[in-house]
Amino acid sequence: MPYQVGSSAQRIRIGLTGLAFAFLIVLLGSIVIRSSQDNNVNAAKASTNEASEPLAELGVTPGGESSNTANNSSNKQ
């Protein structure tokens, strides 16, 4: 096959165009997936009326109301 002028430049241009399309497809797919996951998380938070802090649910947060009352009663003695 004889060498044609500009064939390598055309191949590079086609390759870069293909990479750009692949990047755009992956980008759009991730946007769609992320938006559907965000909607599911927001719906789950709206349906429950629980505290949003997991440590507060376990009762291990520092400076909570129970620890303040315990400290105040021990300081008074």
N, CA, C and O atoms as a Tripos MOL2 file, in Angstrom:
@<TRIPOS>MOLECULE
protein
  308   307    77     0     0
PROTEIN
NO_CHARGES

@<TRIPOS>ATOM
      1 N           0.8440   -1.1710    0.0000 N.3       1 MET1
      2 CA          0.0000    0.0000    0.0000 C.3       1 MET1
      3 C           0.8940    1.2400    0.0000 C.2       1 MET1
      4 O           1.7200    1.4060    0.8980 O.2       1 MET1
      5 N           0.7420    2.0750   -0.9610 N.am      2 PRO2
      6 CA          1.5800    3.2740   -1.0190 C.3       2 PRO2
      7 C           1.1670    4.2830    0.0460 C.2       2 PRO2
      8 O           0.0050    4.3500    0.4490 O.2       2 PRO2
      9 N           2.1380    5.0570    0.4860 N.am      3 TYR3
     10 CA          1.8940    6.0830    1.5110 C.3       3 TYR3
     11 C           1.1170    7.2370    0.9060 C.2       3 TYR3
     12 O           1.5040    7.7880   -0.1250 O.2       3 TYR3
     13 N           0.0090    7.5990    1.5600 N.am      4 GLN4
     14 CA         -0.7840    8.7280    1.0920 C.3       4 GLN4
     15 C          -0.5670    9.9040    2.0330 C.2       4 GLN4
     16 O          -0.5170    9.7340    3.2510 O.2       4 GLN4
     17 N          -0.4430   11.0630    1.4800 N.am      5 VAL5
     18 CA         -0.2090   12.2670    2.2560 C.3       5 VAL5
     19 C          -1.4760   12.5830    3.0550 C.2       5 VAL5
     20 O          -2.5710   12.6400    2.4970 O.2       5 VAL5
     21 N          -1.3170   12.7880    4.3690 N.am      6 GLY6
     22 CA         -2.4390   13.1580    5.2160 C.3       6 GLY6
     23 C          -3.2090   11.9880    5.7900 C.2       6 GLY6
     24 O          -4.1500   12.2010    6.5530 O.2       6 GLY6
     25 N          -2.8460   10.7570    5.4520 N.am      7 SER7
     26 CA         -3.6020    9.6150    5.9640 C.3       7 SER7
     27 C          -3.3760    9.4250    7.4610 C.2       7 SER7
     28 O          -4.3030    9.0470    8.1770 O.2       7 SER7
     29 N          -2.1730    9.6780    7.9420 N.am      8 SER8
     30 CA         -1.9220    9.5290    9.3750 C.3       8 SER8
     31 C          -2.6440   10.6230   10.1640 C.2       8 SER8
     32 O          -3.1470   10.3710   11.2590 O.2       8 SER8
     33 N          -2.6950   11.8200    9.6170 N.am      9 ALA9
     34 CA         -3.4170   12.9070   10.2850 C.3       9 ALA9
     35 C          -4.9090   12.5990   10.3360 C.2       9 ALA9
     36 O          -5.5790   12.9070   11.3210 O.2       9 ALA9
     37 N          -5.4270   11.9900    9.2720 N.am     10 GLN10
     38 CA         -6.8420   11.6370    9.2480 C.3      10 GLN10
     39 C          -7.1300   10.5330   10.2610 C.2      10 GLN10
     40 O          -8.1630   10.5700   10.9300 O.2      10 GLN10
     41 N          -6.2560    9.5750   10.3850 N.am     11 ARG11
     42 CA         -6.4410    8.4960   11.3690 C.3      11 ARG11
     43 C          -6.4090    9.0450   12.7890 C.2      11 ARG11
     44 O          -7.2050    8.6370   13.6350 O.2      11 ARG11
     45 N          -5.5010    9.9600   13.0460 N.am     12 ILE12
     46 CA         -5.4220   10.5670   14.3820 C.3      12 ILE12
     47 C          -6.6890   11.3580   14.6710 C.2      12 ILE12
     48 O          -7.2170   11.2910   15.7800 O.2      12 ILE12
     49 N          -7.1800   12.1000   13.6980 N.am     13 ARG13
     50 CA         -8.3960   12.8850   13.8660 C.3      13 ARG13
     51 C          -9.5960   11.9710   14.1420 C.2      13 ARG13
     52 O         -10.4140   12.2700   15.0130 O.2      13 ARG13
     53 N          -9.7040   10.8800   13.4180 N.am     14 ILE14
     54 CA        -10.8070    9.9350   13.6330 C.3      14 ILE14
     55 C         -10.6930    9.2810   15.0070 C.2      14 ILE14
     56 O         -11.6960    9.1070   15.6990 O.2      14 ILE14
     57 N          -9.4950    8.9270   15.3930 N.am     15 GLY15
     58 CA         -9.2830    8.3200   16.7100 C.3      15 GLY15
     59 C          -9.6360    9.2550   17.8500 C.2      15 GLY15
     60 O         -10.2780    8.8470   18.8180 O.2      15 GLY15
     61 N          -9.2190   10.5050   17.7380 N.am     16 LEU16
     62 CA         -9.5420   11.4850   18.7790 C.3      16 LEU16
     63 C         -11.0290   11.7960   18.8200 C.2      16 LEU16
     64 O         -11.5860   12.0290   19.8930 O.2      16 LEU16
     65 N         -11.6730   11.8010   17.6650 N.am     17 THR17
     66 CA        -13.1220   12.0140   17.6290 C.3      17 THR17
     67 C         -13.8490   10.8620   18.3080 C.2      17 THR17
     68 O         -14.8100   11.0800   19.0470 O.2      17 THR17
     69 N         -13.3960    9.6460   18.0620 N.am     18 GLY18
     70 CA        -13.9790    8.4770   18.7190 C.3      18 GLY18
     71 C         -13.7970    8.5230   20.2290 C.2      18 GLY18
     72 O         -14.7160    8.1930   20.9790 O.2      18 GLY18
     73 N         -12.6180    8.9290   20.6740 N.am     19 LEU19
     74 CA        -12.3700    9.0600   22.1140 C.3      19 LEU19
     75 C         -13.2670   10.1340   22.7290 C.2      19 LEU19
     76 O         -13.7600    9.9620   23.8430 O.2      19 LEU19
     77 N         -13.4790   11.2230   22.0230 N.am     20 ALA20
     78 CA        -14.3460   12.2920   22.5290 C.3      20 ALA20
     79 C         -15.7800   11.8050   22.6600 C.2      20 ALA20
     80 O         -16.4470   12.1070   23.6490 O.2      20 ALA20
     81 N         -16.2670   11.0470   21.6640 N.am     21 PHE21
     82 CA        -17.6280   10.5030   21.7500 C.3      21 PHE21
     83 C         -17.7540    9.5080   22.8980 C.2      21 PHE21
     84 O         -18.7550    9.5120   23.6140 O.2      21 PHE21
     85 N         -16.7480    8.6570   23.0790 N.am     22 ALA22
     86 CA        -16.7860    7.6920   24.1830 C.3      22 ALA22
     87 C         -16.8070    8.4210   25.5230 C.2      22 ALA22
     88 O         -17.5420    8.0280   26.4280 O.2      22 ALA22
     89 N         -16.0100    9.4750   25.6570 N.am     23 PHE23
     90 CA        -15.9870   10.2580   26.8890 C.3      23 PHE23
     91 C         -17.3460   10.8850   27.1600 C.2      23 PHE23
     92 O         -17.8250   10.8650   28.2940 O.2      23 PHE23
     93 N         -17.9730   11.4450   26.1180 N.am     24 LEU24
     94 CA        -19.2830   12.0610   26.2980 C.3      24 LEU24
     95 C         -20.3440   11.0390   26.6870 C.2      24 LEU24
     96 O         -21.2110   11.3370   27.5090 O.2      24 LEU24
     97 N         -20.2920    9.8530   26.1190 N.am     25 ILE25
     98 CA        -21.2670    8.8070   26.4670 C.3      25 ILE25
     99 C         -21.1050    8.3910   27.9170 C.2      25 ILE25
    100 O         -22.0970    8.2360   28.6290 O.2      25 ILE25
    101 N         -19.8670    8.2070   28.3660 N.am     26 VAL26
    102 CA        -19.6260    7.8340   29.7660 C.3      26 VAL26
    103 C         -20.0520    8.9590   30.6990 C.2      26 VAL26
    104 O         -20.6270    8.6990   31.7550 O.2      26 VAL26
    105 N         -19.7820   10.1920   30.3280 N.am     27 LEU27
    106 CA        -20.1690   11.3400   31.1440 C.3      27 LEU27
    107 C         -21.6790   11.4350   31.2830 C.2      27 LEU27
    108 O         -22.1880   11.6310   32.3870 O.2      27 LEU27
    109 N         -22.3950   11.2990   30.1900 N.am     28 LEU28
    110 CA        -23.8550   11.3570   30.2390 C.3      28 LEU28
    111 C         -24.4320   10.1900   31.0420 C.2      28 LEU28
    112 O         -25.3980   10.3660   31.7850 O.2      28 LEU28
    113 N         -23.8500    9.0160   30.8970 N.am     29 GLY29
    114 CA        -24.3120    7.8630   31.6690 C.3      29 GLY29
    115 C         -24.1200    8.0590   33.1570 C.2      29 GLY29
    116 O         -24.9970    7.7090   33.9460 O.2      29 GLY29
    117 N         -22.9880    8.6100   33.5500 N.am     30 SER30
    118 CA        -22.7580    8.8330   34.9780 C.3      30 SER30
    119 C         -23.6860    9.9050   35.5400 C.2      30 SER30
    120 O         -24.0970    9.8270   36.6980 O.2      30 SER30
    121 N         -24.0150   10.9010   34.7290 N.am     31 ILE31
    122 CA        -24.9530   11.9400   35.1720 C.3      31 ILE31
    123 C         -26.3350   11.3430   35.4010 C.2      31 ILE31
    124 O         -26.9910   11.6520   36.3960 O.2      31 ILE31
    125 N         -26.7770   10.4890   34.4840 N.am     32 VAL32
    126 CA        -28.0910    9.8640   34.6110 C.3      32 VAL32
    127 C         -28.1400    8.9560   35.8340 C.2      32 VAL32
    128 O         -29.1140    8.9810   36.5860 O.2      32 VAL32
    129 N         -27.1060    8.1610   36.0350 N.am     33 ILE33
    130 CA        -27.0790    7.2430   37.1830 C.3      33 ILE33
    131 C         -27.0350    8.0170   38.4900 C.2      33 ILE33
    132 O         -27.7440    7.6750   39.4360 O.2      33 ILE33
    133 N         -26.2090    9.0560   38.5540 N.am     34 ARG34
    134 CA        -26.0940    9.8440   39.7770 C.3      34 ARG34
    135 C         -27.4060   10.5490   40.1130 C.2      34 ARG34
    136 O         -27.7950   10.6090   41.2790 O.2      34 ARG34
    137 N         -28.0830   11.0780   39.1070 N.am     35 SER35
    138 CA        -29.3360   11.7780   39.3810 C.3      35 SER35
    139 C         -30.4110   10.8110   39.8600 C.2      35 SER35
    140 O         -31.2280   11.1770   40.7050 O.2      35 SER35
    141 N         -30.4300    9.6000   39.3460 N.am     36 SER36
    142 CA        -31.4190    8.6280   39.8220 C.3      36 SER36
    143 C         -31.0960    8.1810   41.2420 C.2      36 SER36
    144 O         -32.0110    7.9460   42.0320 O.2      36 SER36
    145 N         -29.8200    8.0570   41.5830 N.am     37 GLN37
    146 CA        -29.4450    7.6850   42.9520 C.3      37 GLN37
    147 C         -29.7670    8.8090   43.9130 C.2      37 GLN37
    148 O         -30.2250    8.5450   45.0250 O.2      37 GLN37
    149 N         -29.5450   10.0570   43.5230 N.am     38 ASP38
    150 CA        -29.8610   11.2000   44.3800 C.3      38 ASP38
    151 C         -31.3540   11.2690   44.6510 C.2      38 ASP38
    152 O         -31.7660   11.5750   45.7700 O.2      38 ASP38
    153 N         -32.1700   10.9890   43.6440 N.am     39 ASN39
    154 CA        -33.6190   10.9960   43.8330 C.3      39 ASN39
    155 C         -34.0500    9.9070   44.8060 C.2      39 ASN39
    156 O         -34.9500   10.1220   45.6190 O.2      39 ASN39
    157 N         -33.4160    8.7410   44.7310 N.am     40 ASN40
    158 CA        -33.7560    7.6580   45.6450 C.3      40 ASN40
    159 C         -33.3680    7.9970   47.0790 C.2      40 ASN40
    160 O         -34.1140    7.6940   48.0100 O.2      40 ASN40
    161 N         -32.2200    8.6170   47.2630 N.am     41 VAL41
    162 CA        -31.7570    8.9850   48.6010 C.3      41 VAL41
    163 C         -32.6640   10.0630   49.1840 C.2      41 VAL41
    164 O         -33.0310    9.9960   50.3580 O.2      41 VAL41
    165 N         -33.0270   11.0500   48.3790 N.am     42 ASN42
    166 CA        -33.8980   12.1160   48.8590 C.3      42 ASN42
    167 C         -35.2740   11.5800   49.2150 C.2      42 ASN42
    168 O         -35.8710   12.0230   50.1960 O.2      42 ASN42
    169 N         -35.7830   10.6480   48.4490 N.am     43 ALA43
    170 CA        -37.0850   10.0610   48.7420 C.3      43 ALA43
    171 C         -37.0320    9.2460   50.0230 C.2      43 ALA43
    172 O         -37.9840    9.2580   50.8030 O.2      43 ALA43
    173 N         -35.9350    8.5430   50.2510 N.am     44 ALA44
    174 CA        -35.7950    7.7440   51.4630 C.3      44 ALA44
    175 C         -35.6880    8.6500   52.6930 C.2      44 ALA44
    176 O         -36.2610    8.3380   53.7360 O.2      44 ALA44
    177 N         -34.9690    9.7540   52.5850 N.am     45 LYS45
    178 CA        -34.8460   10.6800   53.7130 C.3      45 LYS45
    179 C         -36.1730   11.3610   54.0050 C.2      45 LYS45
    180 O         -36.5050   11.6030   55.1650 O.2      45 LYS45
    181 N         -36.9340   11.6710   52.9650 N.am     46 ALA46
    182 CA        -38.2160   12.3460   53.1530 C.3      46 ALA46
    183 C         -39.2440   11.4110   53.7830 C.2      46 ALA46
    184 O         -40.1350   11.8630   54.5020 O.2      46 ALA46
    185 N         -39.1280   10.1130   53.5190 N.am     47 SER47
    186 CA        -40.1230    9.1810   54.0390 C.3      47 SER47
    187 C         -39.8690    8.8150   55.4970 C.2      47 SER47
    188 O         -40.7900    8.3700   56.1810 O.2      47 SER47
    189 N         -38.6540    8.9900   55.9860 N.am     48 THR48
    190 CA        -38.3560    8.6620   57.3800 C.3      48 THR48
    191 C         -38.2010    9.9400   58.1780 C.2      48 THR48
    192 O         -37.6790   10.9350   57.6750 O.2      48 THR48
    193 N         -38.6520    9.9130   59.4150 N.am     49 ASN49
    194 CA        -38.5370   11.0800   60.2930 C.3      49 ASN49
    195 C         -37.5240   10.8290   61.4000 C.2      49 ASN49
    196 O         -37.6830   11.3320   62.5120 O.2      49 ASN49
    197 N         -36.4870   10.0580   61.1060 N.am     50 GLU50
    198 CA        -35.4710    9.7370   62.0960 C.3      50 GLU50
    199 C         -34.3680   10.7880   62.0650 C.2      50 GLU50
    200 O         -34.2860   11.6010   61.1440 O.2      50 GLU50
    201 N         -33.5240   10.7520   63.0920 N.am     51 ALA51
    202 CA        -32.3930   11.6780   63.1450 C.3      51 ALA51
    203 C         -31.4240   11.3500   62.0200 C.2      51 ALA51
    204 O         -31.2510   10.1850   61.6600 O.2      51 ALA51
    205 N         -30.7970   12.3700   61.4700 N.am     52 SER52
    206 CA        -29.8890   12.1590   60.3610 C.3      52 SER52
    207 C         -28.4620   11.8970   60.8330 C.2      52 SER52
    208 O         -27.5710   11.7080   60.0050 O.2      52 SER52
    209 N         -28.2270   11.8830   62.1310 N.am     53 GLU53
    210 CA        -26.8940   11.6540   62.6600 C.3      53 GLU53
    211 C         -26.8250   10.2520   63.2480 C.2      53 GLU53
    212 O         -27.4910    9.9700   64.2440 O.2      53 GLU53
    213 N         -26.0270    9.3660   62.6440 N.am     54 PRO54
    214 CA        -25.9670    7.9910   63.1340 C.3      54 PRO54
    215 C         -25.3880    7.8820   64.5460 C.2      54 PRO54
    216 O         -25.8060    7.0120   65.3100 O.2      54 PRO54
    217 N         -24.4480    8.7350   64.9050 N.am     55 LEU55
    218 CA        -23.8900    8.6750   66.2560 C.3      55 LEU55
    219 C         -24.9120    9.1150   67.2950 C.2      55 LEU55
    220 O         -24.9180    8.6050   68.4150 O.2      55 LEU55
    221 N         -25.7700   10.0510   66.9340 N.am     56 ALA56
    222 CA        -26.8160   10.4850   67.8590 C.3      56 ALA56
    223 C         -27.8290    9.3650   68.0780 C.2      56 ALA56
    224 O         -28.3730    9.2250   69.1730 O.2      56 ALA56
    225 N         -28.0820    8.5720   67.0490 N.am     57 GLU57
    226 CA        -28.9930    7.4530   67.1970 C.3      57 GLU57
    227 C         -28.4320    6.4110   68.1560 C.2      57 GLU57
    228 O         -29.1810    5.7750   68.8980 O.2      57 GLU57
    229 N         -27.1040    6.2390   68.1390 N.am     58 LEU58
    230 CA        -26.4700    5.2720   69.0310 C.3      58 LEU58
    231 C         -26.2760    5.8270   70.4330 C.2      58 LEU58
    232 O         -26.0520    5.0650   71.3740 O.2      58 LEU58
    233 N         -26.3580    7.1280   70.5840 N.am     59 GLY59
    234 CA        -26.1900    7.7560   71.8890 C.3      59 GLY59
    235 C         -24.7500    7.9230   72.3110 C.2      59 GLY59
    236 O         -24.4580    7.9580   73.5070 O.2      59 GLY59
    237 N         -23.8290    8.0280   71.3440 N.am     60 VAL60
    238 CA        -22.4170    8.1360   71.6790 C.3      60 VAL60
    239 C         -21.8270    9.4940   71.3050 C.2      60 VAL60
    240 O         -20.6050    9.6370   71.2580 O.2      60 VAL60
    241 N         -22.6550   10.4770   71.0430 N.am     61 THR61
    242 CA        -22.1280   11.7800   70.6740 C.3      61 THR61
    243 C         -21.6580   12.5270   71.9100 C.2      61 THR61
    244 O         -22.3260   12.4870   72.9430 O.2      61 THR61
    245 N         -20.5340   13.2000   71.8270 N.am     62 PRO62
    246 CA        -20.0580   13.9730   72.9730 C.3      62 PRO62
    247 C         -20.8790   15.2470   73.1350 C.2      62 PRO62
    248 O         -21.3330   15.8290   72.1500 O.2      62 PRO62
    249 N         -21.0630   15.6670   74.3490 N.am     63 GLY63
    250 CA        -21.7660   16.9130   74.6090 C.3      63 GLY63
    251 C         -23.2620   16.8060   74.4590 C.2      63 GLY63
    252 O         -23.9430   17.8190   74.3010 O.2      63 GLY63
    253 N         -23.7820   15.6060   74.5050 N.am     64 GLY64
    254 CA        -25.2220   15.4340   74.4080 C.3      64 GLY64
    255 C         -25.9010   15.8880   75.6790 C.2      64 GLY64
    256 O         -25.2260   16.2250   76.6510 O.2      64 GLY64
    257 N         -27.2040   15.9050   75.6940 N.am     65 GLU65
    258 CA        -27.9630   16.4020   76.8380 C.3      65 GLU65
    259 C         -27.7330   15.5420   78.0720 C.2      65 GLU65
    260 O         -27.6390   16.0690   79.1810 O.2      65 GLU65
    261 N         -27.6420   14.2300   77.8990 N.am     66 SER66
    262 CA        -27.4630   13.3550   79.0530 C.3      66 SER66
    263 C         -26.0910   13.5410   79.6970 C.2      66 SER66
    264 O         -25.9740   13.4650   80.9200 O.2      66 SER66
    265 N         -25.0480   13.7850   78.8960 N.am     67 SER67
    266 CA        -23.7270   13.9970   79.4710 C.3      67 SER67
    267 C         -23.6410   15.3490   80.1640 C.2      67 SER67
    268 O         -22.9260   15.4830   81.1570 O.2      67 SER67
    269 N         -24.3560   16.3560   79.6630 N.am     68 ASN68
    270 CA        -24.3540   17.6570   80.3070 C.3      68 ASN68
    271 C         -25.0320   17.5970   81.6580 C.2      68 ASN68
    272 O         -24.5440   18.2050   82.6110 O.2      68 ASN68
    273 N         -26.1370   16.8880   81.7730 N.am     69 THR69
    274 CA        -26.8330   16.7960   83.0440 C.3      69 THR69
    275 C         -26.0270   15.9760   84.0410 C.2      69 THR69
    276 O         -26.0570   16.2590   85.2390 O.2      69 THR69
    277 N         -25.3100   14.9670   83.5660 N.am     70 ALA70
    278 CA        -24.4700   14.1820   84.4690 C.3      70 ALA70
    279 C         -23.3140   15.0150   84.9930 C.2      70 ALA70
    280 O         -22.9730   14.9230   86.1720 O.2      70 ALA70
    281 N         -22.7040   15.8290   84.1360 N.am     71 ASN71
    282 CA        -21.6020   16.6920   84.5530 C.3      71 ASN71
    283 C         -22.0930   17.7660   85.5250 C.2      71 ASN71
    284 O         -21.4010   18.0870   86.4900 O.2      71 ASN71
    285 N         -23.2600   18.3130   85.2820 N.am     72 ASN72
    286 CA        -23.7910   19.3560   86.1680 C.3      72 ASN72
    287 C         -24.1180   18.7890   87.5270 C.2      72 ASN72
    288 O         -23.8560   19.4520   88.5300 O.2      72 ASN72
    289 N         -24.6770   17.5970   87.6140 N.am     73 SER73
    290 CA        -25.0050   17.0230   88.9060 C.3      73 SER73
    291 C         -23.7560   16.6250   89.6830 C.2      73 SER73
    292 O         -23.7470   16.7060   90.9110 O.2      73 SER73
    293 N         -22.6970   16.1960   88.9870 N.am     74 SER74
    294 CA        -21.4620   15.8370   89.6930 C.3      74 SER74
    295 C         -20.7130   17.0830   90.1460 C.2      74 SER74
    296 O         -20.0180   17.0360   91.1610 O.2      74 SER74
    297 N         -20.8300   18.1850   89.4330 N.am     75 ASN75
    298 CA        -20.1720   19.4340   89.8150 C.3      75 ASN75
    299 C         -20.8450   20.0730   91.0190 C.2      75 ASN75
    300 O         -20.1910   20.7850   91.7810 O.2      75 ASN75
    301 N         -22.1300   19.8350   91.2030 N.am     76 LYS76
    302 CA        -22.8440   20.4520   92.3200 C.3      76 LYS76
    303 C         -22.5030   19.7970   93.6520 C.2      76 LYS76
    304 O         -22.6480   20.4330   94.6960 O.2      76 LYS76
    305 N         -22.0640   18.5750   93.6470 N.am     77 GLN77
    306 CA        -21.7870   17.8570   94.8950 C.3      77 GLN77
    307 C         -20.5260   18.2550   95.5250 C.2      77 GLN77
    308 O         -20.1700   17.7310   96.5800 O.2      77 GLN77
@<TRIPOS>BOND
     1     1     2 1
     2     2     3 1
     3     3     4 2
     4     3     5 am
     5     5     6 1
     6     6     7 1
     7     7     8 2
     8     7     9 am
     9     9    10 1
    10    10    11 1
    11    11    12 2
    12    11    13 am
    13    13    14 1
    14    14    15 1
    15    15    16 2
    16    15    17 am
    17    17    18 1
    18    18    19 1
    19    19    20 2
    20    19    21 am
    21    21    22 1
    22    22    23 1
    23    23    24 2
    24    23    25 am
    25    25    26 1
    26    26    27 1
    27    27    28 2
    28    27    29 am
    29    29    30 1
    30    30    31 1
    31    31    32 2
    32    31    33 am
    33    33    34 1
    34    34    35 1
    35    35    36 2
    36    35    37 am
    37    37    38 1
    38    38    39 1
    39    39    40 2
    40    39    41 am
    41    41    42 1
    42    42    43 1
    43    43    44 2
    44    43    45 am
    45    45    46 1
    46    46    47 1
    47    47    48 2
    48    47    49 am
    49    49    50 1
    50    50    51 1
    51    51    52 2
    52    51    53 am
    53    53    54 1
    54    54    55 1
    55    55    56 2
    56    55    57 am
    57    57    58 1
    58    58    59 1
    59    59    60 2
    60    59    61 am
    61    61    62 1
    62    62    63 1
    63    63    64 2
    64    63    65 am
    65    65    66 1
    66    66    67 1
    67    67    68 2
    68    67    69 am
    69    69    70 1
    70    70    71 1
    71    71    72 2
    72    71    73 am
    73    73    74 1
    74    74    75 1
    75    75    76 2
    76    75    77 am
    77    77    78 1
    78    78    79 1
    79    79    80 2
    80    79    81 am
    81    81    82 1
    82    82    83 1
    83    83    84 2
    84    83    85 am
    85    85    86 1
    86    86    87 1
    87    87    88 2
    88    87    89 am
    89    89    90 1
    90    90    91 1
    91    91    92 2
    92    91    93 am
    93    93    94 1
    94    94    95 1
    95    95    96 2
    96    95    97 am
    97    97    98 1
    98    98    99 1
    99    99   100 2
   100    99   101 am
   101   101   102 1
   102   102   103 1
   103   103   104 2
   104   103   105 am
   105   105   106 1
   106   106   107 1
   107   107   108 2
   108   107   109 am
   109   109   110 1
   110   110   111 1
   111   111   112 2
   112   111   113 am
   113   113   114 1
   114   114   115 1
   115   115   116 2
   116   115   117 am
   117   117   118 1
   118   118   119 1
   119   119   120 2
   120   119   121 am
   121   121   122 1
   122   122   123 1
   123   123   124 2
   124   123   125 am
   125   125   126 1
   126   126   127 1
   127   127   128 2
   128   127   129 am
   129   129   130 1
   130   130   131 1
   131   131   132 2
   132   131   133 am
   133   133   134 1
   134   134   135 1
   135   135   136 2
   136   135   137 am
   137   137   138 1
   138   138   139 1
   139   139   140 2
   140   139   141 am
   141   141   142 1
   142   142   143 1
   143   143   144 2
   144   143   145 am
   145   145   146 1
   146   146   147 1
   147   147   148 2
   148   147   149 am
   149   149   150 1
   150   150   151 1
   151   151   152 2
   152   151   153 am
   153   153   154 1
   154   154   155 1
   155   155   156 2
   156   155   157 am
   157   157   158 1
   158   158   159 1
   159   159   160 2
   160   159   161 am
   161   161   162 1
   162   162   163 1
   163   163   164 2
   164   163   165 am
   165   165   166 1
   166   166   167 1
   167   167   168 2
   168   167   169 am
   169   169   170 1
   170   170   171 1
   171   171   172 2
   172   171   173 am
   173   173   174 1
   174   174   175 1
   175   175   176 2
   176   175   177 am
   177   177   178 1
   178   178   179 1
   179   179   180 2
   180   179   181 am
   181   181   182 1
   182   182   183 1
   183   183   184 2
   184   183   185 am
   185   185   186 1
   186   186   187 1
   187   187   188 2
   188   187   189 am
   189   189   190 1
   190   190   191 1
   191   191   192 2
   192   191   193 am
   193   193   194 1
   194   194   195 1
   195   195   196 2
   196   195   197 am
   197   197   198 1
   198   198   199 1
   199   199   200 2
   200   199   201 am
   201   201   202 1
   202   202   203 1
   203   203   204 2
   204   203   205 am
   205   205   206 1
   206   206   207 1
   207   207   208 2
   208   207   209 am
   209   209   210 1
   210   210   211 1
   211   211   212 2
   212   211   213 am
   213   213   214 1
   214   214   215 1
   215   215   216 2
   216   215   217 am
   217   217   218 1
   218   218   219 1
   219   219   220 2
   220   219   221 am
   221   221   222 1
   222   222   223 1
   223   223   224 2
   224   223   225 am
   225   225   226 1
   226   226   227 1
   227   227   228 2
   228   227   229 am
   229   229   230 1
   230   230   231 1
   231   231   232 2
   232   231   233 am
   233   233   234 1
   234   234   235 1
   235   235   236 2
   236   235   237 am
   237   237   238 1
   238   238   239 1
   239   239   240 2
   240   239   241 am
   241   241   242 1
   242   242   243 1
   243   243   244 2
   244   243   245 am
   245   245   246 1
   246   246   247 1
   247   247   248 2
   248   247   249 am
   249   249   250 1
   250   250   251 1
   251   251   252 2
   252   251   253 am
   253   253   254 1
   254   254   255 1
   255   255   256 2
   256   255   257 am
   257   257   258 1
   258   258   259 1
   259   259   260 2
   260   259   261 am
   261   261   262 1
   262   262   263 1
   263   263   264 2
   264   263   265 am
   265   265   266 1
   266   266   267 1
   267   267   268 2
   268   267   269 am
   269   269   270 1
   270   270   271 1
   271   271   272 2
   272   271   273 am
   273   273   274 1
   274   274   275 1
   275   275   276 2
   276   275   277 am
   277   277   278 1
   278   278   279 1
   279   279   280 2
   280   279   281 am
   281   281   282 1
   282   282   283 1
   283   283   284 2
   284   283   285 am
   285   285   286 1
   286   286   287 1
   287   287   288 2
   288   287   289 am
   289   289   290 1
   290   290   291 1
   291   291   292 2
   292   291   293 am
   293   293   294 1
   294   294   295 1
   295   295   296 2
   296   295   297 am
   297   297   298 1
   298   298   299 1
   299   299   300 2
   300   299   301 am
   301   301   302 1
   302   302   303 1
   303   303   304 2
   304   303   305 am
   305   305   306 1
   306   306   307 1
   307   307   308 2
@<TRIPOS>SUBSTRUCTURE
     1 MET1         2 RESIDUE 1 A MET
     2 PRO2         6 RESIDUE 1 A PRO
     3 TYR3        10 RESIDUE 1 A TYR
     4 GLN4        14 RESIDUE 1 A GLN
     5 VAL5        18 RESIDUE 1 A VAL
     6 GLY6        22 RESIDUE 1 A GLY
     7 SER7        26 RESIDUE 1 A SER
     8 SER8        30 RESIDUE 1 A SER
     9 ALA9        34 RESIDUE 1 A ALA
    10 GLN10       38 RESIDUE 1 A GLN
    11 ARG11       42 RESIDUE 1 A ARG
    12 ILE12       46 RESIDUE 1 A ILE
    13 ARG13       50 RESIDUE 1 A ARG
    14 ILE14       54 RESIDUE 1 A ILE
    15 GLY15       58 RESIDUE 1 A GLY
    16 LEU16       62 RESIDUE 1 A LEU
    17 THR17       66 RESIDUE 1 A THR
    18 GLY18       70 RESIDUE 1 A GLY
    19 LEU19       74 RESIDUE 1 A LEU
    20 ALA20       78 RESIDUE 1 A ALA
    21 PHE21       82 RESIDUE 1 A PHE
    22 ALA22       86 RESIDUE 1 A ALA
    23 PHE23       90 RESIDUE 1 A PHE
    24 LEU24       94 RESIDUE 1 A LEU
    25 ILE25       98 RESIDUE 1 A ILE
    26 VAL26      102 RESIDUE 1 A VAL
    27 LEU27      106 RESIDUE 1 A LEU
    28 LEU28      110 RESIDUE 1 A LEU
    29 GLY29      114 RESIDUE 1 A GLY
    30 SER30      118 RESIDUE 1 A SER
    31 ILE31      122 RESIDUE 1 A ILE
    32 VAL32      126 RESIDUE 1 A VAL
    33 ILE33      130 RESIDUE 1 A ILE
    34 ARG34      134 RESIDUE 1 A ARG
    35 SER35      138 RESIDUE 1 A SER
    36 SER36      142 RESIDUE 1 A SER
    37 GLN37      146 RESIDUE 1 A GLN
    38 ASP38      150 RESIDUE 1 A ASP
    39 ASN39      154 RESIDUE 1 A ASN
    40 ASN40      158 RESIDUE 1 A ASN
    41 VAL41      162 RESIDUE 1 A VAL
    42 ASN42      166 RESIDUE 1 A ASN
    43 ALA43      170 RESIDUE 1 A ALA
    44 ALA44      174 RESIDUE 1 A ALA
    45 LYS45      178 RESIDUE 1 A LYS
    46 ALA46      182 RESIDUE 1 A ALA
    47 SER47      186 RESIDUE 1 A SER
    48 THR48      190 RESIDUE 1 A THR
    49 ASN49      194 RESIDUE 1 A ASN
    50 GLU50      198 RESIDUE 1 A GLU
    51 ALA51      202 RESIDUE 1 A ALA
    52 SER52      206 RESIDUE 1 A SER
    53 GLU53      210 RESIDUE 1 A GLU
    54 PRO54      214 RESIDUE 1 A PRO
    55 LEU55      218 RESIDUE 1 A LEU
    56 ALA56      222 RESIDUE 1 A ALA
    57 GLU57      226 RESIDUE 1 A GLU
    58 LEU58      230 RESIDUE 1 A LEU
    59 GLY59      234 RESIDUE 1 A GLY
    60 VAL60      238 RESIDUE 1 A VAL
    61 THR61      242 RESIDUE 1 A THR
    62 PRO62      246 RESIDUE 1 A PRO
    63 GLY63      250 RESIDUE 1 A GLY
    64 GLY64      254 RESIDUE 1 A GLY
    65 GLU65      258 RESIDUE 1 A GLU
    66 SER66      262 RESIDUE 1 A SER
    67 SER67      266 RESIDUE 1 A SER
    68 ASN68      270 RESIDUE 1 A ASN
    69 THR69      274 RESIDUE 1 A THR
    70 ALA70      278 RESIDUE 1 A ALA
    71 ASN71      282 RESIDUE 1 A ASN
    72 ASN72      286 RESIDUE 1 A ASN
    73 SER73      290 RESIDUE 1 A SER
    74 SER74      294 RESIDUE 1 A SER
    75 ASN75      298 RESIDUE 1 A ASN
    76 LYS76      302 RESIDUE 1 A LYS
    77 GLN77      306 RESIDUE 1 A GLN
